[in-house]
Amino acid sequence: MKRPRFLPDNMTLLLLGVVTLASLFPARGVIASGFDHLSVGMIALLFFMHGAKLSRQAVLAGLTHWRLHLLVMAFTFAIFPLMGIALKPLLLVLITPELYVGILFLCVLPSTVQSSIAFTSVARGNVPAAICSASLSNMLGIFLTPLLVSLVVVAHGESHSSLDAMMKIVGQLLLPFVAGQIARPWLQAWLEKYASLLTMVDQSSILLVVYVAFSEAVVQGLWQQLPPLMLASLLGISALMLAIIMVLTTIISRRMGFSKEDQITIVFCGSKKSLASGVPMAKVLFASHALGMVLLPLMLFHQLQLMVCAFMAQHYAKR
């Protein structure tokens, strides 16, 4: 039977199902902790398999792709904050000043790591460059985000978790990737034979991250803290910001002469913001009574970017 044209792809349907499941049955307590540990393991496995799959030449090409990395960093730490400032007159009509602080905080965060790379892989983009850009974004974010918060959000405080955050990045991403590179001579033939396994790990890691992140938002009272109209305004603002940044990354990367694979990497790495990095940073940079409203825009934007990028990745993969 032919698939109806109006029906979204399987990955988008799975994401919608996971969001619904998290809303109705969010992971709590020991279960949430277990899923969180599982997601860490899935991400480590994903990076190990990418390390085993990629040739040394491809990794070196990703490391030396400085024009791409500079453009991604410019979108993440310059264009995004400038967009948040430029939209201030419109945003303060639709939301409260407390939520606008949350929007600005969202704009100065680093990119996601695991989902940026997973989406780039699904879309058949430049995965080595995505690994380098996403990891570099998070490392720089440890230092740049607190600085930008003090300049843009006008908040005070000093992060004392920089070393912990960097060690987490090294432990979860770089070490498994290096281990995969070391194991490549023994695993190369097997991975080429079972190439679909890597795609399954990509998509499974995305679904697990979505469920864990959305469960946490629901447990923290996401639906109770916002009236429907304010929630609709936040969703509309998130959609507007994501649309602007995705259009800009697409047009500018194309005008600068990047290949299609590099354009995909720039779009997915330059348009995302990290919930995993944002939550611990917010706990350090903001007073506890303001933390809920600061994190709400990030939680909504994070879910929206995963949904939209999943659709975009499937669209690119069909080219």
C-alpha positions in Angstrom: 0.0 0.0 0.0 1.4 3.4 -1.0 2.2 5.8 1.9 -0.1 8.8 2.0 1.7 12.0 0.9 0.3 14.0 3.8 1.8 11.6 6.4 5.1 12.7 7.9 8.2 10.5 7.7 8.7 7.7 10.3 11.3 9.7 12.3 9.0 12.7 12.7 6.1 10.4 13.7 8.3 8.7 16.3 9.4 12.1 17.7 5.7 13.2 18.0 5.0 9.9 19.8 7.9 10.3 22.2 6.9 13.9 23.1 3.3 12.7 23.7 4.6 9.8 25.8 6.8 12.1 27.8 3.9 14.5 28.4 1.6 11.7 29.6 4.1 9.5 31.3 7.3 11.4 32.1 10.3 9.6 33.5 10.7 10.2 37.2 13.1 9.3 40.0 15.0 6.1 39.4 13.6 5.6 36.0 14.6 9.1 34.8 18.1 8.5 36.3 18.3 5.2 34.4 17.2 6.7 31.1 19.7 9.5 31.6 22.6 7.0 32.1 21.3 5.0 29.1 21.4 8.2 27.0 25.0 8.8 28.0 25.9 5.3 26.9 24.0 5.7 23.6 25.9 8.9 22.9 29.2 7.3 23.7 28.3 4.3 21.4 27.3 6.8 18.7 30.7 8.5 18.9 32.6 5.2 19.1 30.9 4.0 15.9 31.5 7.3 14.1 35.2 7.1 15.1 35.4 3.6 13.8 33.7 4.5 10.5 35.6 7.6 9.6 39.0 7.4 8.0 42.0 9.3 9.4 41.9 11.5 6.3 38.3 12.5 6.9 39.0 13.4 10.5 42.0 15.5 9.5 39.9 17.2 6.9 37.2 18.0 9.5 39.8 19.4 11.9 41.4 21.7 9.3 38.0 23.0 7.9 38.5 26.4 9.7 36.2 28.4 7.5 33.3 26.2 8.4 34.1 26.2 12.1 34.5 30.0 12.2 31.1 30.4 10.5 29.4 28.0 13.0 30.9 29.9 15.9 29.8 33.2 14.5 26.2 32.0 14.3 26.3 30.5 17.7 28.0 33.2 19.7 27.4 36.4 17.7 24.4 36.3 15.3 22.2 34.5 17.7 22.7 37.0 20.6 22.3 40.0 18.1 19.0 38.5 16.9 17.8 38.3 20.5 18.6 41.9 21.1 17.1 43.1 17.8 13.8 41.3 18.6 13.5 42.9 22.0 10.7 45.4 21.1 8.5 42.7 19.6 9.3 40.1 22.3 8.5 42.4 25.3 5.0 42.9 23.8 4.3 39.2 23.8 6.1 37.9 26.9 7.2 39.1 30.4 10.6 40.6 31.1 11.6 37.5 33.0 10.9 35.3 30.0 12.8 37.7 27.8 15.9 37.1 30.0 15.4 33.4 29.3 15.3 34.2 25.6 18.6 36.1 25.8 20.2 33.3 27.9 19.1 30.8 25.2 20.8 33.0 22.5 24.2 32.9 24.2 24.4 29.1 24.8 26.6 26.8 22.8 25.3 24.4 20.2 24.1 20.9 21.0 26.6 18.1 20.4 24.9 14.7 20.0 21.8 15.8 18.1 23.8 18.1 15.8 26.1 15.2 14.8 23.2 12.7 14.6 21.1 14.9 12.3 24.1 15.7 10.2 24.8 12.0 9.8 21.1 11.2 8.9 21.2 14.1 6.4 24.5 12.8 4.9 26.4 15.9 5.7 30.0 16.4 6.7 30.1 14.4 10.0 33.8 14.9 10.8 33.3 18.7 10.6 30.1 18.4 12.6 31.9 16.5 15.4 34.7 19.2 15.5 32.3 22.2 15.4 29.8 20.9 17.9 32.6 19.9 20.4 34.4 23.1 19.9 31.2 25.1 20.4 30.6 23.4 23.8 34.2 23.9 24.9 34.2 27.6 24.0 30.7 27.9 25.5 32.2 27.0 28.9 34.0 30.4 28.9 32.0 32.5 26.3 28.5 31.9 27.7 29.2 33.3 31.2 30.9 36.3 29.5 28.1 36.9 27.1 25.5 36.5 30.0 27.3 39.3 31.9 27.4 41.5 28.7 24.0 40.7 27.2 21.8 39.5 30.0 23.5 41.7 32.6 23.7 39.0 35.3 26.4 38.5 37.8 28.2 35.3 38.8 31.1 33.2 38.0 30.9 29.6 36.8 32.9 27.1 38.9 32.0 24.1 36.8 34.1 24.8 33.7 36.5 21.9 34.4 33.7 19.5 35.1 31.9 20.5 31.9 35.1 20.1 29.8 35.8 16.7 31.4 32.3 15.6 30.6 32.8 16.5 27.0 36.1 14.7 26.8 34.7 11.6 28.6 31.4 11.4 26.6 32.5 12.5 23.1 36.2 12.7 22.4 37.4 9.5 24.2 34.8 7.2 22.6 35.6 8.8 19.2 39.3 8.2 19.7 38.6 4.6 20.8 36.6 4.1 17.7 39.5 5.4 15.6 41.9 3.0 17.3 39.5 0.1 16.7 38.8 1.0 13.1 41.2 -1.6 11.5 39.2 -4.4 13.2 35.7 -2.9 12.8 35.8 -1.2 9.4 34.6 -4.2 7.3 31.9 -5.1 9.8 30.5 -1.5 9.9 30.5 -1.3 6.1 28.5 -4.6 6.0 26.0 -3.4 8.6 25.8 0.3 7.7 22.2 0.5 8.7 23.2 -0.1 12.3 24.8 3.3 12.5 21.7 5.0 11.3 19.7 3.1 13.9 22.0 4.3 16.7 21.7 7.9 15.3 17.9 7.9 15.4 17.6 5.9 18.7 19.9 8.4 20.5 17.8 11.3 19.2 14.6 9.7 20.4 16.0 8.9 23.8 17.4 12.4 24.3 14.0 13.9 23.3 12.2 11.7 25.8 14.6 12.4 28.7 14.7 16.2 28.1 10.9 16.6 27.6 10.2 14.4 30.7 12.4 16.7 32.8 10.5 19.7 31.5 7.1 18.2 32.3 8.2 17.0 35.8 9.4 20.6 36.5 5.8 21.8 35.8 6.1 23.1 32.3 2.4 23.0 31.6 1.4 24.5 35.0 3.7 27.5 34.9 2.5 29.0 31.7 -1.0 30.1 30.7 -2.0 28.8 27.3 -1.7 32.3 25.6 1.8 32.8 27.0 2.9 29.3 26.0 1.6 30.0 22.5 3.6 33.2 22.4 6.8 31.4 23.5 6.3 28.7 20.9 5.7 31.4 18.2 8.9 33.2 19.2 10.9 30.0 19.2 9.6 29.1 15.8 10.4 32.6 14.5 14.0 32.6 15.9 14.6 29.1 14.5 13.3 30.0 11.1 15.4 33.1 10.9 18.6 31.3 11.9 18.0 28.3 9.6 17.3 30.6 6.7 20.5 32.6 7.4 22.7 29.6 7.8 21.4 28.1 4.6 21.7 31.3 2.5 25.1 32.5 3.9 26.7 29.0 3.7 25.5 28.7 0.1 26.7 32.2 -0.8 30.2 31.5 0.7 30.6 28.5 -1.7 30.4 25.6 0.7 29.6 22.2 -0.6 26.2 20.7 0.1 27.6 18.4 2.8 29.2 21.5 4.5 26.0 23.5 4.2 24.1 20.7 6.0 26.7 20.8 8.8 26.5 24.5 9.1 22.7 24.5 9.3 22.5 21.8 12.0 25.5 23.0 14.1 24.8 26.7 13.7 21.1 26.7 14.5 20.9 24.7 17.7 21.1 25.5 21.4 22.1 23.0 24.1 19.7 22.1 27.0 22.4 19.8 28.5 24.8 22.8 28.8 22.2 25.4 29.5 20.7 23.9 32.7 23.9 23.6 34.8 25.1 27.0 33.5 21.8 28.6 34.5 22.0 27.2 38.0 25.3 29.0 38.4 24.6 32.2 36.6 21.1 33.0 37.9 19.3 33.2 41.3 17.3 30.1 42.2 13.9 32.0 42.2 14.4 33.1 38.6 15.7 29.8 37.3 12.3 28.4 36.2 11.4 31.3 33.9 15.0 31.5 32.6 14.9 27.8 31.5 11.4 27.7 30.0 12.3 29.3 26.7 15.3 27.0 26.4 13.1 23.9 27.0 10.6 24.9 24.4 13.2 25.9 21.8 15.1 22.7 22.4 12.1 20.5 21.7 11.1 22.5 18.6 14.6 22.4 17.2 14.7 18.7 17.5 11.4 18.3 15.7 12.2 20.7 12.9 15.8 19.4 12.4 14.5 15.8 12.3 12.2 16.8 9.4 15.0 18.7 7.7 17.5 15.8 8.1 15.0 13.4 6.4 14.5 16.0 3.6 18.2 16.4 3.0 18.7 12.6 3.1 16.3 12.1 0.2 18.4 14.4 -2.2 
